[in-house]
Amino acid sequence: MEALFRNEVFVAGVMAWCIASVAKLTLEIVTGKGMNLARLVGTGGMPSTHTAAVACVCSSLALIYGFDSHLWGLSFAFMLVVAFDALGIRREAGRQAEALNFVIEKIHEKKFFTVEDWKELKTLVGHSPGEVMVGGIIGILVSILVHGYFHSPPQILY
């Protein structure tokens, strides 16, 4: 377990995810939406925690191995898939959930038939381009800070 915490890429990725999650919760509180601790692990919202984590891993690998490494190339492809998923597929799934929730609500209001045990679909599953971009920026900044920490000379405290 100790070796895991000496792994710069792992530490940076986890830190980026945690920082983005706390930022997401903080923004929810500041904007008056209240404290919903599920936002720490939930999908959607500002910033994208998934993008923060994979952008951090990708940029950490670039800092360690360089942009010409195969490992960085693989991580970059993975980062693009995650960002595309957040922007496209999951965002569209959220929009479809909004539409279905609206239709079911209207059907229920008009009493066409009763909708028993209907659990409203989760609509906040994807991200806007800005949310993905901010997540990416957080990831890159965290990778730079963690890289500096891992590669700085030891400080002697007197």
N, C-alpha and C positions, 0 to 999 in steps of 0.2 A: 504494500500500500504506500509505503514511503516513496518508492520509485515513481509512483504515479504523480506525486506532488512535486517531483523534480523534473517532470515532463513539461517543458515550456509551452508546447502547443496545447496540451490538455488544460493546464492551469489557465492559459489565456482564454481559451474557448469557454470554459466554465465561468470565468470572471465576466466575460462579455455578456453571456446569457443572464447572469445574476444582475449585473448593472442595468441591462435593458429591462429586465423584469421589474426591478425596483423603480426605474424611471416610469414604466408603464403604470404601476400602481400609484406612484406619486402624482402623475398627471391626472389620473382619474380622481384623486382626492382634491387636487387643486381646482379642477374644473367643476367641482360640486357633485360628482357622481357617487361620492361616498367611498368607504374603504371596503373593497371586495377582494379578499385575499386570494380568491380563485384567479384573479388577474395575474398573479405571480407565475402561474403555470398554464394559463389559458392562451388560446390562439387569438389572433387579430389585435387591432389597436396599435397605438403609437408608443414606442417604436416596435419594429419587428424583432422579436427576440431570436427567432430562428435565423434570420439574416445576420443579426449581430454575431451569433455564435459561428456560423460558417464563414462569414467574412473575416472574422478574427483568426480562425484556423488557417484560412487561405493566406492571409497576409503574414501570419506568423511563419508559415512554411516558406514564404517568399523571403522574409528577413533572414531565416536560418540557412536555407539551401539555395536561394537565388531564383530568379524568374526563369532560368533555363533548366530547372530540375523537373524531372518527370513527376515527382510527388506534388510540386506546386501545380503543374498542369492538370493533374487529376483533381486536386482540391478546387481549382478554379472551375472546372466543369461541374463539380458537385455544387459549388456555390451558385452557379447559373441555374441549375435545376431547382434548387431550393427557392431562389428569388422568383423564378418564373412560376413555380407552383403557388407561391404566396400571392403574386400579382394576378395570376390567371385563374387557375383551377379553383383554388380555395376561395378567392374573391367571388367568382361566379357561383360557387356553391352557396355562399352567404346570401347573394342576391336572390337565388332561387328559393332559399329558405324563407326570405322575407315575403316573396310572392305567395308561397304555399301557406304561410301563416295568415296572410291577409285573406286568402280565399277561404280557408277553414273558418276564420273568424266571421266572415260574411255569411257563410252557409249556416253557421251556428246561430247568428243573429236572426236570420230569416226563418229559422226553424224548419228548414227543408228536411232535416233529420238531425238527430242529436249526435254530437261528437263526444262520446264518452272516452275517458282515459286518454285524451289527446294531450300530448306533451309538445309544447311549442318547440319548433326547430331552432337550433342555435344559428343566429345570423352573423355573429362576429367571428368569422373564421379566416378571412383573408385580409389583405392589406392594400392600401393605396400606394402609389409610387413613392410618395413622400415618407410614408411609414417604413417602407423597405429601404429607402435611401438613408434615413436617419439610423436605422439598425446597422446598415453597412458602415456608416461613419463611426458609430460607437465601436463596432468590431475592429476597424482599422486602428483607431486611437488606442484601444485596450492592447492590441497586439504590440504596438510601438512601446507603450509603457511597460508591459511585461517583458518584452525583449530587452529593454534598457535595464530592468531590474536583474534579469538573469545574467546579463553580460557586463554589468558594471563591476569595477573592482571593489573588493570588500572594504567596508568602512570600519576603521578602528575607533571605537569610542573610548574616551578617557574619563 
